[in-house]
Amino acid sequence: MKNEMIDFDRNFPRYEDYPSEVPIWCLTPETPRVIHRFFDTSPLSPSGRYLAVFQLPEKDDFPRPGDRCGIFVVDLETGTEKQVWETAGWEFQLGANLNWGRSDHELIFNDVDTSLWEPHTVVLDPLSGSHRKLPGSVYHVSPDGRTIASANLTAMRRTQGGYGVVVPDERVPYYHGTTPDDGVWLTDIATGEHRLLISIRDAEAAVSAKRKREYADSEVYAFHTKWSPKGDRLMFSLRFFPDEGGHRFRAMNFWAEKLRYDVFSLKPDGSDLQLAIPAEEWDKLGHHTNWRNDGSGFTMNLNLFRQGMRICQCDLDGGNLKPIGDFVGSGHPSFHRNGRWGVTDCYRFENFTAPDGSVPLRFFDLKEMTERALTRLQTRTEGDCREVDFRLDPHPVWCDDFNLLIFNAIWHGSRRVLAADMRKFQSC
């Protein structure tokens, strides 16, 4: 794909459920119940030949400790789909956090040693089957494929389900106030060196005395951890809520009004810690922080003026917080490196949902300040009427040097992974 795009029509069916502005294919026609990882990580291997996806269980239900699901790799040249691993390290939204390393021979994801109930990272060669086990877990791999960044995935379920790994409740960390022993971890993929980059307590250096007092009376956990596009900074969030003595799980589901967020960034050597988006902004309601396409700051959905969600941006230090045009905020926004094009999906509860339940794949032109729908998608799952954890987020992500957009959708009655040909926008 680095030189010429694969002829998807040779092996994959066209998506024709709704009219589309660009060609779209289903890349997983033979394997149901699959998702890619997230809107900030390409599921394509470095050569562009292989697609990594995670298969969820047949029934939408909360994973139990030790439950295993399959990891599949699709050869886009031949159309073959193959299960390459079965893992106990997953949840419903991000699966096993599939990331690629430096080559097609490094597929990186989470598993759990159920004899000890400890998560670990697997570095698998999906072509030969050889693998290595590394300490710690994986959330996001650096752009150069060399370094893993992750918060403690066993603790994530304290604040929200879907993003970490599941171990027995009694093995889930509980932190009263800030801890010096946990936070954001880095793992060198080549050597296996595993170290704490910044502790949750260390992050107090960037907050006010008032926030420190609030942390002291709260349970505080690290959550999303993301490399910048150039790999020269890391973003991480702290989530905190009034101390419940370790009895509360999935606070977002049942105690959302009490759950608060601070978003920080720092350099990979631990220097230049900055509080970018404080909880006072998130209290206005917002979600899904991501890096600007050039790494100079952040984008997010935020009800900045308390008049409705907008797509916003700010600098690394939180300065110049403002809307991007007049675009209504929804889903998971991200932007083309040329600065002109943006894309996001929608939740079914947002105002973009049509009477038939479909949602648009929204596409923005920042030059003309206009938007249109690339297509529409069905995202209703059997389980999301019971629990928000079982929803299907499209998570559109730019891939193959921005030639493709890959996303999740319901196709032929099941979760599938689709790809849209975006080459027509490259020269604009």
HELIX and SHEET records of a PDB file:
HELIX    1   1 PHE A    8  ARG A   10  5                                   3    
HELIX    2   2 MET A  156  ARG A  158  5                                   3    
HELIX    3   3 ASP A  169  ARG A  171  5                                   3    
HELIX    4   4 ASP A  202  ALA A  206  5                                   5    
HELIX    5   5 ALA A  209  ALA A  216  1                                   8    
HELIX    6   6 ALA A  251  PHE A  254  1                                   4    
HELIX    7   7 ALA A  279  TRP A  282  1                                   4    
HELIX    8   8 VAL A  388  PHE A  390  5                                   3    
HELIX    9   9 ARG A  423  PHE A  425  5                                   3    
SHEET    1   A 4 ILE A  24  CYS A  26  0                                        
SHEET    2   A 4 SER A 414  ASP A 421 -1                                        
SHEET    3   A 4 LEU A 404  TRP A 411 -1                                        
SHEET    4   A 4 VAL A 397  CYS A 399 -1                                        
SHEET    1   B 4 VAL A  34  ILE A  35  0                                        
SHEET    2   B 4 TYR A  50  GLN A  55 -1                                        
SHEET    3   B 4 CYS A  69  ASP A  75 -1                                        
SHEET    4   B 4 GLU A  81  THR A  87 -1                                        
SHEET    1   C 4 ASN A  99  TRP A 100  0                                        
SHEET    2   C 4 LEU A 107  ASP A 113 -1                                        
SHEET    3   C 4 GLU A 118  LEU A 124 -1                                        
SHEET    4   C 4 HIS A 131  PRO A 135 -1                                        
SHEET    1   D 4 HIS A 140  VAL A 141  0                                        
SHEET    2   D 4 THR A 147  SER A 150 -1                                        
SHEET    3   D 4 GLY A 183  ASP A 188 -1                                        
SHEET    4   D 4 HIS A 194  SER A 199 -1                                        
SHEET    1   E 4 SER A 218  TRP A 227  0                                        
SHEET    2   E 4 LEU A 234  PRO A 242 -1                                        
SHEET    3   E 4 ARG A 260  LEU A 266 -1                                        
SHEET    4   E 4 GLN A 274  ILE A 277 -1                                        
SHEET    1   F 4 GLY A 286  TRP A 291  0                                        
SHEET    2   F 4 GLY A 297  LEU A 302 -1                                        
SHEET    3   F 4 ARG A 310  ASP A 315 -1                                        
SHEET    4   F 4 LYS A 322  VAL A 328 -1                                        
SHEET    1   G 4 SER A 334  PHE A 335  0                                        
SHEET    2   G 4 TRP A 341  THR A 344 -1                                        
SHEET    3   G 4 VAL A 359  ASP A 365 -1                                        
SHEET    4   G 4 THR A 370  LEU A 377 -1                                        
END                                                                             
